[in-house]
Amino acid sequence: MASRPTGYGLTAELKAKQKAKYDIEREKECRNWIEGCTGNQLSDQELGSEHLQKSLKNGIAVCNLINVLAPGSVKKINESTMAFKQMENIGKFLDATKEYGVPSSQLFQTVDLYEGQNMVSVIDCIWALASQAQKKGYAGPVWGVKVADKNVREFDEATLRAGQGEIGLQAGYNKGATQAGMTAYGTTRHM
């Protein structure tokens, strides 16, 4: 992990805010889901963001996870302890997760996991992956919410024409509105 100063001022405030967002219960659910899907226990069983980061840092567990959900998503998982190989595993996981259907807005950055900069976003990404797995009919353990399917509605021409004649309430009511009593800018108010 890179040696970074602890930070002062705004940096320290943001770090504290991020640390306050971290939820141990959600981490437990995340761990249980990963272990349930892959059938392997994570390397570090203690709770806390540092321990989860240590378990997932090399990218092997998350690559195995996406390969369970979508077999063959990550063709070659690097077992090396070299930093760039581990970050390559994380990158492959992120690419496969996006391909699986998780929106890019819910993905994390590689350094968020590798350096432990934002473990909340890592857990959120895995939660989004679990939700997408439910939508795709994954029969294994369940975590998260099922993503809704598209609900396209078709209206006939008569219904569409009827809707064009309506003035919605958001347009407001202006009957009787006048500028009576308004005074010019800067004049005194008479009581």
C-alpha positions in Angstrom: 0.0 0.0 0.0 1.3 3.5 -0.8 2.5 5.6 2.1 0.1 8.6 2.2 0.0 11.4 4.7 -3.1 11.3 7.0 -4.3 14.6 5.8 -5.4 17.8 7.4 -8.3 20.1 7.0 -10.7 19.1 4.2 -8.8 15.9 3.5 -9.1 14.7 7.1 -12.8 15.7 7.2 -13.6 13.7 4.0 -11.7 10.7 5.4 -13.7 10.9 8.6 -16.9 11.2 6.7 -16.0 8.2 4.6 -15.1 6.1 7.7 -18.4 7.0 9.3 -20.2 5.6 6.2 -18.6 2.2 6.6 -21.1 -0.4 7.9 -19.9 -3.6 9.5 -23.2 -5.4 9.0 -23.1 -4.7 5.3 -19.6 -6.0 5.2 -20.7 -9.2 6.9 -23.4 -9.6 4.3 -20.9 -8.9 1.5 -18.5 -11.5 2.9 -21.2 -14.1 3.3 -22.4 -13.6 -0.2 -19.0 -13.8 -1.8 -18.1 -16.9 0.3 -21.5 -18.5 -0.5 -21.2 -17.9 -4.2 -17.6 -19.0 -4.6 -17.5 -21.7 -1.9 -14.2 -20.4 -0.7 -13.5 -18.5 2.5 -11.9 -15.1 2.3 -8.3 -15.1 3.6 -8.8 -12.6 6.5 -11.9 -13.5 8.6 -11.7 -10.5 10.9 -14.1 -7.6 10.4 -13.3 -4.1 9.4 -12.4 -2.3 6.2 -8.7 -3.0 6.4 -9.4 -6.8 6.8 -11.8 -6.9 3.9 -9.4 -4.9 1.7 -6.6 -7.4 2.7 -8.9 -10.3 1.6 -9.9 -8.8 -1.7 -6.7 -6.8 -2.6 -5.1 -9.4 -4.9 -8.3 -9.6 -7.0 -8.5 -13.4 -7.0 -11.7 -13.6 -4.9 -13.6 -11.1 -6.9 -12.5 -12.7 -10.2 -13.6 -16.0 -9.0 -16.9 -14.4 -8.0 -17.7 -13.0 -11.4 -16.6 -16.3 -13.0 -19.2 -18.1 -10.9 -21.9 -15.6 -12.0 -20.8 -15.5 -15.7 -18.5 -18.4 -16.4 -15.5 -17.4 -18.5 -15.7 -13.7 -17.8 -12.1 -13.5 -16.6 -10.1 -15.9 -18.7 -6.8 -15.8 -16.7 -6.6 -14.9 -13.1 -3.1 -13.9 -12.0 -1.8 -15.6 -8.9 1.3 -13.4 -8.7 2.0 -11.1 -5.7 3.3 -8.4 -8.0 1.3 -5.2 -7.5 0.5 -4.6 -11.2 -0.7 -8.2 -11.6 -3.1 -7.8 -8.7 -4.4 -4.5 -10.0 -4.8 -6.2 -13.4 -7.1 -8.8 -11.7 -9.2 -6.0 -10.2 -9.4 -4.3 -13.6 -10.5 -7.5 -15.2 -13.2 -7.9 -12.5 -14.5 -4.4 -13.1 -14.6 -4.9 -16.9 -16.5 -8.2 -16.5 -18.8 -6.6 -14.0 -19.7 -3.8 -16.4 -20.2 -6.4 -19.2 -22.5 -8.4 -16.8 -24.8 -5.4 -16.6 -23.7 -3.3 -13.6 -23.9 0.4 -14.6 -20.5 2.1 -14.7 -21.7 4.7 -12.1 -21.8 1.8 -9.5 -18.3 0.6 -10.2 -15.3 1.5 -8.0 -11.8 2.6 -9.1 -9.0 0.0 -8.9 -7.2 2.0 -6.2 -10.3 2.1 -4.1 -9.8 -1.6 -3.5 -6.1 -2.1 -4.0 -5.1 0.8 -1.7 -8.2 0.6 0.5 -9.1 4.2 -0.3 -12.9 3.7 -0.5 -14.1 0.3 0.7 -17.6 1.6 0.9 -17.8 1.9 -2.9 -16.3 -1.6 -3.2 -19.1 -3.1 -1.1 -21.6 -1.0 -3.0 -20.3 -2.3 -6.3 -20.5 -5.9 -5.1 -24.0 -5.2 -3.8 -25.0 -3.9 -7.3 -23.5 -7.1 -8.8 -25.6 -9.2 -6.4 -28.7 -7.3 -7.5 -27.9 -7.8 -11.2 -27.3 -11.6 -10.5 -30.8 -11.8 -9.1 -32.2 -10.1 -12.2 -30.4 -12.6 -14.4 -31.8 -15.6 -12.4 -28.7 -16.6 -10.4 -29.8 -19.6 -8.3 -27.2 -19.2 -5.6 -27.2 -17.0 -2.4 -29.3 -13.8 -2.5 -28.1 -10.4 -1.4 -29.3 -7.0 -2.4 -32.5 -6.1 -4.3 -33.7 -7.5 -7.6 -33.2 -4.9 -10.4 -36.5 -4.1 -12.1 -37.2 -5.0 -15.6 -38.2 -2.5 -18.3 -41.9 -1.7 -18.3 -42.7 -0.2 -21.7 -46.3 1.1 -22.1 -48.0 1.6 -25.4 -51.0 4.0 -25.8 -53.4 4.2 -28.7 -53.7 7.4 -30.7 -57.0 8.5 -29.0 -55.4 8.3 -25.5 -52.4 10.3 -26.6 -54.6 13.0 -28.1 -56.8 13.2 -25.0 -53.6 13.8 -22.9 -52.5 16.8 -25.0 -55.7 18.8 -24.1 -55.0 18.5 -20.4 -53.2 21.3 -18.6 -51.3 19.7 -15.8 -51.4 21.1 -12.2 -47.7 21.7 -12.4 -48.4 24.5 -14.9 -49.9 26.5 -12.0 -52.9 28.7 -11.6 -52.7 32.3 -12.7 -56.4 33.4 -13.0 -56.7 36.7 -11.3 -53.0 37.3 -11.0 -52.1 41.0 -11.4 -49.3 43.3 -10.6 -51.6 45.6 -8.6 -49.8 46.9 -5.5 -46.3 46.3 -6.8 -44.0 49.1 -6.3 -40.8 50.1 -8.1 -37.5 49.0 -6.8 -36.1 51.2 -4.0 -39.3 52.9 -3.0 -40.5 53.0 0.6 -43.2 50.8 1.9 -46.3 52.8 2.9 -48.2 51.5 6.0 
